[in-house]
Amino acid sequence: MYEQILTNKNGDTVKILLHYQDIYIVSEPDNHKSADNANYTKEDLISYGWIFPVEKWTPEMDEIYYIPSTAHPDKYEVNFWKDCDTTKRYLSNNLVCRTPEEAIALTDKMLGVIK
């Protein structure tokens, strides 16, 4: 995951310099000091508006996965993987997420585009 770039809702970018266990160290943002080479969890960075790219992942049959949702108050929906057209469409559109946090970040990114 080294050299991965994160984008903020406002368009700024940072580089992940180090990721060890649950801690991320990132470069200074382009225009803001909201993340400045300190130790952050993924949840911290997401709460500050940094968007992690969604990695394409295919769940196993009946495995739980999450999709972004602009209609749901939690900003995501929970599904179980089935071999059907709907789940394949979600996958082909990069909407299948491993965690609720990834789905929420993707929802926020979608809402940012709408604004």
N, C-alpha and C positions, 0 to 999 in steps of 0.2 A: 504494500500500500504506500510505500515511499513515493514521493514526488506526485502524490495525488493532489489535485487542485479542488478546493471548495469554493463555491460562489455564494455570496450573500444575496439576500432578497433585493438589496439596493445596487447590486452589480459588482461590488468589490470582490476581490479574490484573495485567497491565501493558499499557501502550499503546506501540506502536512509534512513536517520535517522528520517526525518520529512517531510511531505508534507502538506502544508496548502495553500488553494486557488491555486494560480499559482506559488508558491515558493517551491523549494526543498532545503533541507539541506542534504548534503551527507558526508560520512566519507572520510578520506584521502585515495587517491588511493594507491595501492600497491607500485608502484615505481615512481610516478610522483606527482607533486604538482599543477596540472592544475585545480583541484577542492579541496579546503581545508576547509571544514566546513562553507563556505560562502553561501549566499543566491543566488540561481540560478533559472532561469525559465527553463522549459523543453527545449525550443529552445536554450538557452545557453548551456545546457548540451549536446544536440545533436550536436551543432556546435563545441564543444570541442571533439567530437568523441565518446561520451557515447551513447550506444545503449539500448533503452528501449525494454523490451520484448513485443512482440505483443500479446495483449489479444485476445483470440478467441471471436468473436462477430459476430452475424448474423443480418444483416440489415433487416429492414422491406421491404415489396414489394415496388419497385420503389424508395427506399431510395438510396442516393449517398453513394458510398464507393470507396476506393482507393486501388490500387494494386501496388507493386513495379515494376519498369521497368528499365532494364539496357539499353534499346534501346532509350528511350525517354529522351530528354535533361533535363527535369525537374525531372527525376528519379522516376516518378510515372504516373499512368493513372487513369482517373476518369471513373467510371461505375455506372450504376443504377442496383440495385438488381432485378433479375428475377428468377423465379423458373425454372432453366434450368440446364443442365449438366455442362456447363462451370462455372457458379457461384458456384455450389456445389463442383466442382473440386478445384476452388480457395480456398473455405472455408476448404476443407479437407487437403489442403496443407499449411494452415495457412498464406495465402496471402491476406486476407481481412482485411483492415485497416480502422479505423474511420477517420483518418486525413491524409493530405498529409505528415506531418512530420513523422508519423509512417511509411508510405510507403517509404519515402526517407531513413530513418534509416535502414529499412529492405533491401532496394536496396544496401546501403553502406555495410551492413553486407554480402550480397551475393557477391558483388564485392571484398570484403576482402578475402573471401574464395577462389575466383578464383586466386588471386595473390599468 
